[in-house]
Every structure is written in C-alpha cells, then in structure tokens.
C-alpha cells in the first residue's frame, strides 16, 4: 500500500500526463513510486507508468486475461454483400 502523499503524487502524475496543470511533485514521493514501478523518470521529468494508472483505476496491473465470457462474446459485425 502506498501513503496518502504518494497517492497524491500519483494523481498529479496522471493529471500531468493528461495535460493538466499540476502542483510540484515531491522528489521523495516520486522516487518511492519509481521503486514500486508506478512512475518513471525521463528527460521530461517524472511520468506515471501503466501500473500506476492501473492502480488509480482500481485494476490489477499486468496483462488482461481473456475469460470464457470474453471468448464467447460476439466481435464486431462484418458487413455482408447484398445477394
């Protein structure tokens, strides 16, 4: 579990990625998020990772598994030519 300060920093990183203006992000919080794989540092500064976004969205991180219900659901319809 991450602290409230780290969660606030994670929200700021998500807002930054969305193009919103954000407050300063505490370096210690950003480093802690990096150690957890929830953020990373690049030339433009700190950014949220897919795992960080998944945490904010309440989803487990990692690849999505296909369930039997998903496998049976119909895909997009393909147009047929008139007879």
C-alpha positions as CSV (number, residue, x, y, z in Angstrom):
1,X,0.0,0.0,0.0
2,X,1.2,3.5,-0.7
3,X,1.0,6.5,1.5
4,X,-1.5,9.3,1.1
5,X,1.3,11.6,-0.1
6,X,2.5,9.1,-2.7
7,X,-1.1,8.6,-3.9
8,X,-1.5,12.4,-4.3
9,X,1.8,12.4,-6.3
10,X,0.5,9.6,-8.4
11,X,-2.7,11.6,-9.1
12,X,-0.6,14.6,-10.0
13,X,1.4,12.4,-12.5
14,X,-1.8,11.2,-14.1
15,X,-3.1,14.7,-14.4
16,X,0.2,15.8,-15.8
17,X,0.1,13.1,-18.5
18,X,-3.5,14.2,-19.3
19,X,-2.1,17.7,-20.0
20,X,-3.5,19.4,-16.9
21,X,-1.5,21.9,-14.7
22,X,-0.3,20.2,-11.6
23,X,1.5,21.1,-8.4
24,X,5.1,20.3,-7.7
25,X,5.7,16.6,-7.2
26,X,7.8,15.8,-4.1
27,X,11.0,14.0,-5.3
28,X,11.0,11.6,-2.4
29,X,7.4,10.6,-3.2
30,X,8.3,10.2,-6.9
31,X,11.3,8.1,-6.1
32,X,9.2,5.9,-3.9
33,X,6.7,5.5,-6.7
34,X,9.5,4.6,-9.1
35,X,10.8,1.9,-6.8
36,X,7.3,0.4,-6.8
37,X,7.1,0.6,-10.6
38,X,4.3,3.1,-10.5
39,X,6.3,6.0,-12.0
40,X,9.5,6.5,-14.0
41,X,11.9,9.4,-14.7
42,X,12.7,10.5,-18.2
43,X,14.1,13.7,-19.9
44,X,10.7,15.5,-19.4
45,X,10.6,14.7,-15.7
46,X,8.5,12.1,-13.8
47,X,5.7,10.2,-15.5
48,X,3.2,7.7,-14.5
49,X,3.5,4.1,-15.7
50,X,0.8,1.8,-16.9
51,X,0.9,0.1,-13.5
52,X,0.4,3.4,-11.8
53,X,-2.6,4.2,-14.0
54,X,-4.0,0.7,-13.2
55,X,-3.7,1.4,-9.5
56,X,-5.6,4.7,-9.9
57,X,-8.3,2.9,-12.0
58,X,-8.6,0.2,-9.4
59,X,-7.5,-2.6,-11.8
60,X,-4.7,-5.1,-11.2
61,X,-1.7,-4.3,-13.3
62,X,-0.4,-6.7,-15.9
63,X,-2.0,-8.2,-19.0
64,X,-5.7,-8.7,-19.1
65,X,-6.7,-12.3,-19.3
66,X,-9.4,-13.5,-21.6
67,X,-12.2,-15.1,-19.6
68,X,-14.6,-17.7,-21.0
69,X,-17.3,-15.0,-21.2
70,X,-15.0,-12.7,-23.2
71,X,-14.2,-15.6,-25.6
72,X,-17.9,-16.2,-26.3
73,X,-18.8,-12.5,-26.7
74,X,-19.5,-11.6,-30.3
75,X,-17.0,-9.5,-32.1
76,X,-17.7,-6.6,-34.4
77,X,-20.1,-7.4,-37.2
78,X,-18.6,-7.6,-40.7
79,X,-20.7,-6.2,-43.5
80,X,-22.0,-8.7,-46.0
81,X,-22.6,-8.0,-49.6
82,X,-26.2,-8.0,-50.8
83,X,-27.3,-11.0,-52.8
